[in-house]
Amino acid sequence: MKSIALSKKIGGKIEVKSKKKLTKQNLPILYTPGVASVCKEIAKDKKLSFKYTIRKNSVAVISDGSAVLGLGNIGPEAGLPVMEGKALLFKELTGVDAFPIVLDTQDTEEIIKTVKYLAPTFGGINLEDISAPRCFEIEERLKKELDIPVFHDDQHGTAIVVLAGLINALKVVKKDIKKIKIVISGSGAAGVAIAKLLLKYGAKHIVMVDSQGIIFKERSAGMNSSKMEIADITNPHNLKGTVEDALDHADVFIGVSAPNILRHVHISKMRQDAIVFAMSNPVPEIMPEEAKKGGARIVATGRSDYANQLNNVLAFPGIFRGALDNGVKKITDEHKLKVAKAISGLIKNPTADKIIPSALDPRVAKAVSKVFKK
């Protein structure tokens, strides 16, 4: 494969470069003895580290390798190429210096402790590819215990981009989010975060599905703390059954689960002008051609070779650019809603094949970062 050949040739996607060319004249300023004066100032006031060091423009991209892409628990070393890729996107799209860090532990307490130890180096923490339900506790604890922004991109980046796409998709089909039925396949980090953000935006009828079927209040099989929480706020009619049962008269399908779980016959059970966001990567829950064969009006995937690519790169670089530039310590639900609206607002006249900006649209990061201006 080309990706393997290129990775072997270049030995990683990023590197560290000096901002100043080192000379005999500036060595005493950039390092010893001059650096001591900077150290003394920061020792008096730790906040100056955000002014005088890389903290002002740095993010740690941290993973334990437990939920990498759609590949599963493949470990920290195998997850490192993804973290490198995220760091590349941070730098290329917003100029943020991001450092890939993979941890050789999947113990919740050890991860929290380690990130806290690392935090004085960074202006923000981007958690990545950590499996549910551990990811929820890790993020919540770190948000409470650190004074820099902590953002689990698999949760919130995905949710933001889905909402942005859905805002425009609903404009195309002329439907109201308060009056539609939404089915979400996948109850891990992304699925739970999507459901919560859509509810905050105004959705009233969401049905969550996992590998064992519809999630409902009395279900005991395959449940955990996050699924029990989501059962209390979704599925208002207490539906039971399979994903096919959930799709009956649904307006929207959002997949963050597994490849090839649906066929066109399943989509045909949905309402007219159905919206299908099949986001499993690299193979979606249903291919666009198959979804349209079943009557879907709008189809989006996570792939770049089809229209309507829903990719987290639309959110996370601009979010951290804005947070770093404006000293934002917490990324709130209000921020997330505003970011989704900012992204969707870049498409002035959405169509079935154009509900979301391109992943590399230079306007996106700027529009997103503006959300954080005080």
C-alpha positions in Angstrom: 0.0 0.0 0.0 1.1 3.6 -0.7 0.6 4.6 2.9 3.0 1.9 4.2 5.6 2.8 1.6 5.4 6.5 2.3 5.5 6.0 6.1 8.6 3.8 5.8 10.3 6.3 3.5 9.7 9.4 5.7 9.8 7.8 9.1 6.8 9.6 10.6 4.7 12.6 9.5 6.0 15.3 11.8 9.3 16.8 13.1 10.4 19.5 15.6 12.0 22.6 14.1 13.7 25.6 15.8 12.0 29.0 15.5 15.4 30.7 15.6 18.6 29.6 13.8 21.2 28.8 16.5 24.3 31.0 16.4 27.2 31.7 18.7 25.6 35.1 19.4 22.2 33.9 20.4 23.2 30.7 22.2 23.6 32.6 25.5 20.1 34.0 25.0 18.2 30.9 23.8 19.9 28.6 26.3 22.3 29.2 29.2 22.8 31.6 30.9 19.9 33.7 29.5 17.3 31.0 29.9 17.6 31.2 33.6 16.0 34.6 33.7 12.9 33.2 32.0 12.8 30.3 34.4 12.9 32.7 37.4 10.0 34.7 36.0 7.9 31.6 35.5 8.8 30.4 39.0 7.2 33.6 40.4 4.1 33.2 38.2 3.3 29.8 36.6 0.8 31.5 34.2 3.8 33.1 32.4 4.5 29.6 31.0 1.7 30.3 28.6 3.5 33.4 27.4 7.2 32.5 27.3 7.1 28.8 26.3 5.6 26.3 23.8 2.5 26.0 26.1 0.9 29.0 24.4 0.6 27.0 21.2 0.8 23.3 22.1 -1.6 20.4 22.4 -0.9 16.9 23.5 -2.7 14.2 21.4 -3.0 11.3 23.8 -4.2 7.7 23.3 -3.9 4.3 24.9 -4.5 2.5 21.6 -7.7 0.9 22.9 -10.1 2.0 20.2 -8.1 3.0 17.1 -10.2 3.9 14.1 -12.4 0.9 13.3 -9.5 -1.4 14.1 -10.2 -1.8 17.9 -7.8 -2.4 20.7 -4.5 -2.6 18.8 -2.2 -1.0 21.4 -0.2 2.2 21.7 2.5 1.5 19.2 -0.1 0.7 16.5 -2.1 3.7 17.4 0.8 6.1 17.1 0.4 6.7 13.3 -3.1 8.1 13.9 -1.8 10.5 16.6 1.0 11.6 14.3 -1.7 12.3 11.6 -3.7 14.4 14.0 -0.6 16.4 14.9 0.0 17.0 11.2 -3.5 18.3 10.7 -3.2 20.6 13.7 -0.1 22.1 12.3 -1.1 22.4 8.7 -4.6 23.7 9.3 -4.1 26.0 12.2 -0.4 26.3 13.1 -0.9 24.5 16.5 2.1 22.5 17.6 0.6 19.1 18.6 2.6 16.3 20.1 1.6 12.6 19.7 1.7 10.7 22.9 0.7 7.0 23.3 0.5 5.4 26.8 1.4 1.9 27.6 -1.5 1.4 30.0 -5.3 1.1 29.7 -5.9 1.6 33.4 -8.2 4.6 34.0 -6.5 5.9 37.1 -3.0 5.5 35.5 -4.1 7.4 32.4 -5.6 10.3 34.5 -2.5 10.4 36.6 -0.1 10.4 33.7 -2.0 13.1 31.8 -1.9 15.3 34.9 1.8 14.8 35.2 2.2 15.8 31.5 -0.1 18.8 31.6 2.4 21.5 32.6 4.0 21.2 29.1 0.8 21.8 27.2 -1.9 24.4 26.5 -4.5 21.7 25.8 -5.2 18.0 25.9 -6.8 16.2 22.9 -7.8 12.7 24.0 -8.1 10.2 21.2 -9.0 6.5 20.5 -9.7 5.6 24.1 -12.5 3.0 24.4 -15.9 3.5 26.1 -17.0 3.6 28.8 -13.5 4.4 30.3 -13.2 7.5 28.0 -16.1 9.2 29.7 -14.6 9.1 33.2 -11.1 9.9 32.0 -12.3 13.1 30.2 -14.6 14.2 33.0 -12.0 13.8 35.7 -9.4 15.6 33.7 -11.7 18.5 32.9 -12.4 18.9 36.6 -8.8 18.5 37.7 -6.9 20.5 35.1 -7.0 24.2 34.2 -6.5 23.7 30.5 -9.0 22.5 27.9 -9.5 18.8 27.6 -11.4 17.5 24.6 -12.1 13.9 23.6 -12.3 14.2 19.9 -13.9 10.8 19.2 -16.9 12.0 21.3 -17.3 15.7 20.7 -15.5 16.3 17.4 -17.7 13.6 15.9 -20.9 14.9 17.5 -20.2 18.5 16.3 -19.6 17.5 12.7 -22.7 15.2 12.7 -24.8 18.1 14.0 -23.3 20.5 11.4 -24.2 18.1 8.6 -27.6 17.4 10.0 -28.5 21.1 10.3 -28.0 21.5 6.5 -29.5 18.1 5.6 -32.7 19.0 7.4 -32.8 22.3 5.5 -32.6 20.3 2.2 -35.5 17.9 3.1 -37.4 20.7 5.0 -37.8 18.8 8.2 -37.8 20.0 11.9 -35.4 18.2 14.3 -38.0 18.4 17.0 -40.4 16.3 14.9 -38.2 13.6 13.4 -37.1 10.1 14.5 -33.3 9.6 14.6 -31.7 6.2 14.9 -28.0 6.0 16.1 -26.2 2.8 15.5 -23.2 2.5 17.9 -23.3 3.3 21.6 -19.6 3.9 22.2 -17.9 7.3 22.7 -19.1 8.8 19.5 -22.7 7.5 19.6 -23.4 8.7 23.1 -21.9 12.1 22.5 -23.9 12.5 19.2 -27.1 11.6 21.0 -26.4 14.1 23.9 -25.5 17.0 21.5 -28.5 16.4 19.3 -30.8 16.4 22.3 -29.3 19.7 23.4 -30.0 21.1 19.9 -33.6 20.1 20.1 -34.1 16.5 19.0 -36.9 14.7 20.8 -37.0 11.2 19.4 -33.7 9.3 19.3 -33.3 5.5 19.3 -29.9 4.1 20.2 -28.8 0.7 18.9 -25.8 -1.5 19.7 -24.7 -4.9 18.6 -27.5 -6.5 20.8 -30.3 -4.3 19.4 -32.2 -1.3 20.6 -31.3 0.2 24.0 -34.3 0.6 26.3 -34.7 1.3 30.0 -35.3 -2.3 31.2 -32.6 -3.9 29.2 -30.0 -5.8 31.2 -27.9 -7.6 28.5 -24.8 -5.9 27.4 -25.4 -2.7 29.4 -22.9 -0.5 31.2 -23.0 2.8 33.0 -23.0 5.0 29.9 -25.7 2.9 28.1 -27.9 3.0 31.2 -27.5 6.8 31.3 -28.4 7.0 27.6 -31.4 4.7 28.0 -32.9 7.3 30.4 -32.8 10.1 27.9 -33.5 8.4 24.6 -36.1 6.0 23.1 -39.2 7.8 24.5 -41.6 5.1 23.2 -39.4 2.3 24.7 -39.0 0.5 21.4 -37.4 -3.0 21.4 -35.8 -5.1 18.7 -33.1 -4.9 16.1 -31.6 -2.0 14.1 -34.1 -2.9 11.3 -37.0 -2.5 13.8 -35.6 0.9 14.9 -35.4 2.1 11.3 -39.2 1.7 10.8 -40.5 5.2 9.9 -37.2 6.8 10.9 -36.1 10.0 9.3 -32.4 9.9 10.0 -29.9 7.0 10.4 -26.5 7.9 12.0 -24.0 5.0 12.0 -20.8 5.0 14.2 -20.7 1.3 14.6 -19.6 -1.4 12.1 -19.3 -1.9 8.3 -21.9 -3.4 6.1 -24.7 -3.9 8.7 -27.4 -2.5 6.4 -28.8 -3.1 3.0 -31.1 -1.1 0.8 -34.2 -3.0 2.0 -33.6 -1.6 5.5 -33.3 2.0 4.3 -36.6 1.5 2.4 -38.4 1.2 5.8 -37.5 4.8 6.6 -39.6 7.8 5.8 -39.5 9.7 2.5 -36.4 11.9 2.1 -34.4 9.8 4.4 -31.0 11.0 5.7 -28.3 8.4 6.1 -25.0 9.3 7.8 -23.0 6.0 7.6 -19.7 6.9 9.3 -17.9 3.6 10.0 -14.4 3.9 8.6 -13.0 2.8 6.2 -16.1 0.8 5.3 -19.4 2.4 6.2 -22.5 0.7 7.6 -24.0 0.9 4.1 -22.4 2.2 0.9 -23.9 5.3 -0.6 -25.1 3.6 -3.8 -26.9 0.9 -1.7 -28.5 3.6 0.6 -29.8 5.6 -2.4 -31.1 2.4 -3.9 -33.2 2.1 -0.8 -34.6 5.6 -1.2 -32.2 7.7 0.8 -32.3 11.4 -0.3 -29.1 12.5 1.4 -26.1 10.2 2.2 -22.9 11.1 4.1 -19.9 9.0 5.1 -16.5 9.5 6.6 -14.8 8.9 3.3 -13.2 11.5 1.0 -14.2 9.6 -2.2 -17.9 10.4 -1.8 -19.9 13.5 -1.4 -20.6 14.9 2.1 -17.5 13.7 4.0 -18.1 14.0 7.7 -14.7 14.3 9.2 -13.6 15.5 12.7 -10.9 17.6 11.0 -13.7 20.2 10.5 -13.8 20.7 14.2 -10.8 19.9 16.4 -8.0 22.1 14.9 -10.2 25.3 15.0 -11.5 24.4 18.5 -8.0 24.3 20.0 -6.8 27.3 17.9 -9.6 29.3 19.4 -9.2 28.0 22.9 -5.4 28.6 23.0 -5.7 32.1 21.5 -8.4 33.1 24.0 -7.3 31.4 27.2 -10.4 29.2 27.3 -10.1 26.6 30.1 -13.2 24.6 29.4 -14.9 23.6 26.1 -18.6 23.7 27.0 -21.7 22.3 25.4 -22.5 25.9 24.3 -19.2 26.1 22.5 -20.0 22.8 20.7 -23.4 24.0 19.5 -21.9 27.2 18.2 -19.1 25.4 16.4 -21.6 23.1 14.7 -23.6 26.2 13.6 -20.4 27.9 12.4 -19.5 24.9 10.2 -22.9 24.5 8.8 -23.2 28.2 8.1 -20.4 28.1 5.6 -22.7 26.3 3.2 -25.1 29.0 2.2 -27.3 27.0 -0.1 -27.1 23.3 0.9 -28.0 20.6 -1.5 -28.3 16.8 -1.2 -24.7 16.5 -2.3 -23.3 19.5 -0.4 -24.3 19.7 3.2 -20.8 20.2 4.7 -17.7 22.0 3.8 -14.6 20.2 2.5 -12.3 18.8 5.1 -9.6 21.1 3.8 -11.7 24.2 3.3 -9.5 27.0 4.7 -12.5 28.9 6.0 -13.5 26.3 8.5 -10.8 26.6 11.1 -11.1 30.4 11.1 -14.9 30.2 11.5 -14.6 27.7 14.3 -11.9 29.5 16.2 -14.0 32.7 16.2 -16.5 31.0 18.4 -14.1 31.2 21.3 -13.5 35.0 21.1 -14.4 36.7 24.3 
